Amino acid sequence: MVGVGDAGICRLLALFAMSKYLVRFAFGAAISLVAGLLGMVFGPKLGGLFLGFPAILPASLTLIEKKAGRQEAAIDTEGATLGAIAMILFALLVSLTVARWGVVLSLAASLAVWTMVAVGLYTLVMAVFHRQPEPP
């Protein structure tokens, strides 16, 4: 039997569920804002480096933790860290070569370097620790 207050409870639950997504969105936007402000204050090279931090990662990790557990979220964090290290090299290589090589060649070479470094770091983790990346 449906009571008088059930519609209000449903709306309250819907707002609560929506607030989780809004918090994730706000956190990602804040990360992008900080990177933009750093770029304005210290120049585009430093700002671009901070834009390499994936703003969507914190939101993704909270969703992964909720659906698959903390262990799975921690594994994804380690993989993101390895990818971010490779992304720093990508950004550095682009900034050093784009003026001399042009955009297309610079991005293609940097993508190749990013791929090699990311796969290399993953392979190194597997070889040294005899496992796939996972939390410490």
C-alpha positions, 0 to 999 in steps of 0.5 A: 500500500502506498502512503501519502509521504512516499512521493516525497521520499522518492524525490529525496532519494533521487536528490541524494543520488544526484548529489553524488554525481554533482560532487564528482562533477564539481571535483573534476571541474575543480581540478581543471580550474586549478590547472587553468589557474596555474597556467595563467599564473605560471605559463602554459607549460606548467598549466599543461603539465597539470592538465595531464592529470585526468580530471575524471579519474576521481569520479571514475574511482568512486564509481569503480569502488562502489560497483567493484570494491576498494581493491579494484579501485586501487588497481585502477589507481596504480594503472592510472599512475603508470599512465600519468608518468608516461603522459608527462613524457608525452607532454615534455616531448611535444613541448620540445619538438613541436616547433621544429617537427610540426604538430603532426610529427611531434604528436605521432612521435610523442604518442609512440613514446607514451605507448612504449613507456606505459607498456614498459612500466606495466611490463616492469611491474609484472616482471619485478613483482610477478603480478599485474599492477595492484595496490601495495 
